């Protein structure tokens, strides 16, 4: 058991080191990005599912940053203390009091996503903006709290039902990047929670395959058109009517 534990620690360290190289299965995943309407907002910015609060460093110095997260997630996963502990579907925030909302990689973990969109519409001031991201071609994660993947049509329906106007529903990542990432994760996935020694045995094969798949997809994607029906995820920008 001690050997397995030490091997697991070593494997985790190696994976972290390889994260930004083609030897990592998620090398082609889109990087974090924040729309200018959120970055340049000088009013109240609400970060729903704030995680470690990374968004705060991307905002204008005049913004009033407010982080919201669920207690189990904030303390259990990230060891952080957001400004507000709350269920995103029922937030203790006044109507029309927020100028911008950020909700990144959260919606797939919400059992009542339409209720969350309704809450965003409620707290946004007229003319306020909201940015969301959600994975599409991506494995189940943070189980058992992983409930859905929405297409662009699902997003359009949900926003309209909540009373929000979609300004853009953008596919994230080239379709070949999505295919390559799916293949790499499909190969690595069986070892994610397996015995560390089994991962060490498989590692040479994975380290040989990952760069071939990743670099091939990266090169060909520069020459081949993308197919937005097969994206790694979606980035959505919506606005509350008025003002």
C-alpha positions as a Markdown table, in Angstrom:
| # | Residue | x | y | z |
|---|---|---|---|---|
| 1 | Unk | 0.0 | 0.0 | 0.0 |
| 2 | Unk | 2.8 | 2.4 | 0.8 |
| 3 | Unk | 4.4 | 1.7 | -2.6 |
| 4 | Unk | 1.0 | 2.4 | -4.3 |
| 5 | Unk | 0.6 | 5.7 | -2.4 |
| 6 | Unk | 4.1 | 6.9 | -3.3 |
| 7 | Unk | 3.6 | 5.9 | -6.9 |
| 8 | Unk | 0.3 | 7.8 | -6.9 |
| 9 | Unk | 1.9 | 11.0 | -5.6 |
| 10 | Unk | 4.7 | 10.7 | -8.2 |
| 11 | Unk | 2.1 | 10.2 | -11.0 |
| 12 | Unk | 0.2 | 13.2 | -9.9 |
| 13 | Unk | 3.3 | 15.4 | -9.8 |
| 14 | Unk | 4.3 | 14.2 | -13.3 |
| 15 | Unk | 0.8 | 15.0 | -14.7 |
| 16 | Unk | 0.9 | 18.5 | -13.3 |
| 17 | Unk | 4.4 | 19.1 | -14.8 |
| 18 | Unk | 3.2 | 17.8 | -18.2 |
| 19 | Unk | 0.0 | 19.9 | -18.2 |
| 20 | Unk | 1.2 | 22.4 | -20.7 |
| 21 | Unk | 2.9 | 20.0 | -23.1 |
| 22 | Unk | 1.5 | 17.7 | -25.8 |
| 23 | Unk | 2.3 | 14.8 | -23.5 |
| 24 | Unk | -0.8 | 15.7 | -21.5 |
| 25 | Unk | -4.2 | 14.3 | -22.5 |
| 26 | Unk | -5.9 | 17.8 | -22.1 |
| 27 | Unk | -3.2 | 19.8 | -23.9 |
| 28 | Unk | -5.7 | 21.0 | -26.5 |
| 29 | Unk | -8.3 | 22.1 | -24.0 |
| 30 | Unk | -9.2 | 25.9 | -24.4 |
| 31 | Unk | -7.5 | 28.1 | -21.9 |
| 32 | Unk | -9.4 | 30.3 | -19.4 |
| 33 | Unk | -10.8 | 33.5 | -21.0 |
| 34 | Unk | -13.0 | 36.3 | -19.8 |
| 35 | Unk | -15.1 | 38.5 | -22.1 |
| 36 | Unk | -14.2 | 42.2 | -22.2 |
| 37 | Unk | -17.7 | 43.0 | -21.0 |
| 38 | Unk | -16.8 | 41.2 | -17.7 |
| 39 | Unk | -13.2 | 42.3 | -17.5 |
| 40 | Unk | -14.0 | 45.9 | -18.0 |
| 41 | Unk | -17.1 | 46.1 | -15.8 |
| 42 | Unk | -16.7 | 48.7 | -13.0 |
| 43 | Unk | -19.8 | 47.8 | -11.2 |
| 44 | Unk | -20.8 | 44.7 | -9.2 |
| 45 | Unk | -19.5 | 41.4 | -10.7 |
| 46 | Unk | -21.0 | 38.2 | -9.4 |
| 47 | Unk | -18.9 | 35.1 | -9.7 |
| 48 | Unk | -21.2 | 32.0 | -9.4 |
| 49 | Unk | -19.2 | 28.9 | -8.6 |
| 50 | Unk | -16.2 | 31.0 | -7.9 |
| 51 | Unk | -13.8 | 28.0 | -7.1 |
| 52 | Unk | -10.5 | 29.6 | -6.0 |
| 53 | Unk | -11.6 | 33.1 | -7.0 |
| 54 | Unk | -9.2 | 33.3 | -9.9 |
| 55 | Unk | -11.6 | 35.7 | -11.7 |
| 56 | Unk | -10.9 | 38.5 | -9.3 |
| 57 | Unk | -7.4 | 39.0 | -10.7 |
| 58 | Unk | -8.9 | 39.5 | -14.2 |
| 59 | Unk | -11.3 | 42.3 | -13.4 |
| 60 | Unk | -11.0 | 46.1 | -13.6 |
| 61 | Unk | -9.7 | 47.6 | -10.4 |
| 62 | Unk | -12.9 | 49.6 | -10.1 |
| 63 | Unk | -15.1 | 46.4 | -10.0 |
| 64 | Unk | -16.8 | 45.2 | -6.9 |
| 65 | Unk | -16.2 | 41.5 | -6.9 |
| 66 | Unk | -18.7 | 39.1 | -5.2 |
| 67 | Unk | -18.0 | 35.4 | -5.1 |
| 68 | Unk | -20.7 | 32.8 | -4.5 |
| 69 | Unk | -20.1 | 29.1 | -4.0 |
| 70 | Unk | -21.7 | 26.1 | -2.4 |
| 71 | Unk | -20.2 | 25.2 | 1.0 |
| 72 | Unk | -19.2 | 21.7 | 0.1 |
| 73 | Unk | -17.6 | 22.8 | -3.1 |
| 74 | Unk | -15.8 | 25.9 | -1.7 |
| 75 | Unk | -14.4 | 24.2 | 1.4 |
| 76 | Unk | -14.2 | 20.6 | 0.3 |
| 77 | Unk | -12.7 | 21.0 | -3.1 |
| 78 | Unk | -10.9 | 24.4 | -3.0 |
| 79 | Unk | -10.4 | 25.2 | 0.6 |
| 80 | Unk | -11.7 | 28.7 | 0.0 |
| 81 | Unk | -14.2 | 31.1 | 1.7 |
| 82 | Unk | -16.4 | 33.0 | -0.9 |
| 83 | Unk | -18.2 | 36.1 | 0.1 |
| 84 | Unk | -21.5 | 34.3 | 0.0 |
| 85 | Unk | -22.3 | 30.6 | 0.7 |
| 86 | Unk | -25.4 | 29.7 | -1.3 |
| 87 | Unk | -27.2 | 27.5 | -3.7 |
| 88 | Unk | -26.9 | 29.2 | -7.1 |
| 89 | Unk | -30.6 | 28.5 | -7.7 |
| 90 | Unk | -31.6 | 30.5 | -4.7 |
| 91 | Unk | -29.1 | 33.3 | -3.9 |
| 92 | Unk | -29.6 | 35.8 | -1.1 |
| 93 | Unk | -28.9 | 38.7 | -3.5 |
| 94 | Unk | -31.3 | 41.6 | -4.1 |
| 95 | Unk | -33.2 | 41.9 | -7.4 |
| 96 | Unk | -31.5 | 43.9 | -10.2 |
| 97 | Unk | -28.4 | 44.6 | -8.0 |
| 98 | Unk | -25.7 | 43.0 | -10.2 |
| 99 | Unk | -24.1 | 44.5 | -13.3 |
| 100 | Unk | -22.3 | 41.4 | -14.6 |
| 101 | Unk | -22.4 | 37.7 | -13.8 |
| 102 | Unk | -19.7 | 35.1 | -14.5 |
| 103 | Unk | -20.6 | 31.4 | -14.4 |
| 104 | Unk | -17.8 | 29.2 | -15.7 |
| 105 | Unk | -18.0 | 25.4 | -15.8 |
| 106 | Unk | -20.8 | 25.3 | -13.3 |
| 107 | Unk | -24.0 | 24.7 | -15.2 |
| 108 | Unk | -23.3 | 21.0 | -15.8 |
| 109 | Unk | -23.2 | 20.4 | -12.1 |
| 110 | Unk | -26.5 | 22.1 | -11.3 |
| 111 | Unk | -29.5 | 19.8 | -11.0 |
| 112 | Unk | -31.9 | 22.6 | -11.9 |
| 113 | Unk | -30.1 | 24.6 | -14.5 |
| 114 | Unk | -33.2 | 26.5 | -15.7 |
| 115 | Unk | -33.6 | 27.8 | -12.1 |
| 116 | Unk | -30.0 | 29.1 | -12.1 |
| 117 | Unk | -30.7 | 31.0 | -15.3 |
| 118 | Unk | -33.8 | 32.5 | -13.8 |
| 119 | Unk | -31.7 | 33.6 | -10.7 |
| 120 | Unk | -29.2 | 35.2 | -13.0 |
| 121 | Unk | -32.0 | 37.1 | -14.8 |
| 122 | Unk | -33.4 | 38.2 | -11.4 |
| 123 | Unk | -30.2 | 39.6 | -9.9 |
| 124 | Unk | -29.0 | 41.3 | -13.1 |
| 125 | Unk | -29.7 | 44.9 | -13.5 |
| 126 | Unk | -31.4 | 45.9 | -16.8 |
| 127 | Unk | -28.7 | 45.9 | -19.5 |
| 128 | Unk | -26.5 | 43.7 | -17.3 |
| 129 | Unk | -24.4 | 41.0 | -19.0 |
| 130 | Unk | -23.7 | 37.4 | -18.1 |
| 131 | Unk | -21.1 | 35.0 | -19.4 |
| 132 | Unk | -21.3 | 31.2 | -19.1 |
| 133 | Unk | -19.1 | 28.3 | -20.1 |
| 134 | Unk | -20.0 | 24.6 | -20.2 |
| 135 | Unk | -18.2 | 21.6 | -21.5 |
| 136 | Unk | -19.8 | 19.6 | -24.4 |
| 137 | Unk | -17.4 | 16.8 | -25.5 |
| 138 | Unk | -15.9 | 16.1 | -22.1 |
| 139 | Unk | -16.1 | 13.1 | -19.7 |
| 140 | Unk | -18.2 | 12.9 | -16.6 |
| 141 | Unk | -16.4 | 14.7 | -13.8 |
| 142 | Unk | -17.1 | 15.7 | -10.1 |
| 143 | Unk | -19.5 | 12.7 | -10.0 |
| 144 | Unk | -22.2 | 12.2 | -9.0 |
| 145 | Unk | -22.9 | 15.9 | -9.5 |
| 146 | Unk | -22.5 | 16.0 | -13.3 |
| 147 | Unk | -26.0 | 16.2 | -14.9 |
| 148 | Unk | -26.0 | 17.6 | -18.4 |
| 149 | Unk | -24.3 | 19.0 | -21.5 |
| 150 | Unk | -26.2 | 21.6 | -23.5 |
| 151 | Unk | -26.1 | 22.1 | -27.3 |
| 152 | Unk | -26.2 | 25.7 | -28.7 |
| 153 | Unk | -30.0 | 25.1 | -29.2 |
| 154 | Unk | -30.4 | 24.1 | -25.5 |
| 155 | Unk | -28.6 | 27.3 | -24.5 |
| 156 | Unk | -30.8 | 29.4 | -26.8 |
| 157 | Unk | -33.9 | 27.8 | -25.3 |
| 158 | Unk | -32.8 | 28.2 | -21.7 |
| 159 | Unk | -31.8 | 31.8 | -22.1 |
| 160 | Unk | -35.0 | 32.8 | -23.8 |
| 161 | Unk | -37.1 | 31.0 | -21.1 |
| 162 | Unk | -35.2 | 33.0 | -18.4 |
| 163 | Unk | -35.7 | 36.3 | -20.2 |
| 164 | Unk | -32.1 | 36.8 | -21.3 |
| 165 | Unk | -31.1 | 37.8 | -24.8 |
| 166 | Unk | -28.2 | 35.7 | -26.2 |
| 167 | Unk | -25.5 | 37.9 | -27.8 |
| 168 | Unk | -23.3 | 35.0 | -28.7 |
| 169 | Unk | -23.2 | 31.2 | -28.3 |
| 170 | Unk | -19.7 | 30.3 | -29.4 |
| 171 | Unk | -18.2 | 26.8 | -29.8 |
| 172 | Unk | -14.9 | 26.5 | -27.9 |
| 173 | Unk | -12.1 | 24.7 | -29.5 |
| 174 | Unk | -11.6 | 23.2 | -33.0 |
| 175 | Unk | -13.6 | 20.0 | -33.7 |
| 176 | Unk | -10.3 | 18.2 | -34.3 |
| 177 | Unk | -9.1 | 19.3 | -30.9 |
| 178 | Unk | -12.3 | 17.9 | -29.4 |
| 179 | Unk | -11.7 | 14.6 | -31.1 |
| 180 | Unk | -8.1 | 14.4 | -30.0 |
| 181 | Unk | -8.9 | 15.3 | -26.4 |
| 182 | Unk | -11.7 | 12.7 | -26.3 |
| 183 | Unk | -9.3 | 10.0 | -27.7 |
| 184 | Unk | -6.6 | 10.9 | -25.2 |
| 185 | Unk | -8.9 | 11.0 | -22.2 |
| 186 | Unk | -10.5 | 7.8 | -23.4 |
| 187 | Unk | -7.1 | 6.1 | -23.2 |
| 188 | Unk | -6.1 | 7.7 | -19.9 |
| 189 | Unk | -9.5 | 7.5 | -18.2 |
| 190 | Unk | -9.4 | 3.8 | -17.1 |
| 191 | Unk | -6.3 | 4.6 | -15.0 |
| 192 | Unk | -7.7 | 7.8 | -13.4 |
| 193 | Unk | -8.8 | 6.0 | -10.2 |
| 194 | Unk | -7.0 | 2.7 | -10.7 |
| 195 | Unk | -4.0 | 1.3 | -9.0 |
| 196 | Unk | -1.0 | 3.7 | -9.4 |
| 197 | Unk | 1.3 | 0.8 | -10.4 |
| 198 | Unk | -1.1 | 0.0 | -13.3 |
| 199 | Unk | -0.8 | 3.6 | -14.4 |
| 200 | Unk | 3.0 | 3.4 | -14.3 |
| 201 | Unk | 2.9 | 0.3 | -16.5 |
| 202 | Unk | 0.6 | 2.1 | -19.0 |
| 203 | Unk | 2.5 | 5.4 | -18.8 |
| 204 | Unk | 5.1 | 4.6 | -21.5 |
| 205 | Unk | 2.3 | 3.7 | -24.0 |
| 206 | Unk | 0.3 | 6.9 | -23.1 |
| 207 | Unk | 3.4 | 9.1 | -23.4 |
| 208 | Unk | 4.1 | 7.7 | -26.8 |
| 209 | Unk | 0.5 | 8.2 | -28.1 |
| 210 | Unk | -0.5 | 11.5 | -26.6 |
| 211 | Unk | 2.0 | 13.7 | -28.4 |
| 212 | Unk | 1.3 | 12.0 | -31.7 |
| 213 | Unk | -2.5 | 12.5 | -31.4 |
| 214 | Unk | -2.2 | 16.1 | -29.9 |
| 215 | Unk | 0.3 | 17.4 | -32.4 |
| 216 | Unk | -1.4 | 15.8 | -35.4 |
| 217 | Unk | -4.7 | 17.4 | -34.4 |
| 218 | Unk | -3.0 | 20.8 | -33.7 |
| 219 | Unk | -1.3 | 20.8 | -37.1 |
| 220 | Unk | -4.3 | 19.6 | -39.2 |
| 221 | Unk | -6.7 | 22.0 | -37.4 |
| 222 | Unk | -4.6 | 24.9 | -38.8 |
| 223 | Unk | -5.5 | 23.7 | -42.3 |
| 224 | Unk | -8.9 | 22.2 | -41.8 |
| 225 | Unk | -12.2 | 23.9 | -41.1 |
| 226 | Unk | -13.8 | 23.3 | -37.7 |
| 227 | Unk | -17.2 | 21.7 | -37.3 |
| 228 | Unk | -19.0 | 23.5 | -34.4 |
| 229 | Unk | -21.4 | 20.7 | -33.8 |
| 230 | Unk | -18.5 | 18.9 | -32.2 |
| 231 | Unk | -16.8 | 21.3 | -29.8 |
| 232 | Unk | -15.1 | 20.9 | -26.5 |
| 233 | Unk | -17.6 | 23.3 | -25.0 |
| 234 | Unk | -19.5 | 26.5 | -25.4 |
| 235 | Unk | -19.0 | 30.1 | -24.3 |
| 236 | Unk | -22.2 | 32.1 | -24.0 |
| 237 | Unk | -22.7 | 35.8 | -23.6 |
| 238 | Unk | -26.2 | 37.0 | -22.7 |
| 239 | Unk | -27.8 | 40.3 | -21.7 |
| 240 | Unk | -30.8 | 41.3 | -19.7 |
| 241 | Unk | -33.1 | 43.5 | -21.7 |
| 242 | Unk | -33.5 | 47.1 | -20.7 |
| 243 | Unk | -31.5 | 50.2 | -19.8 |
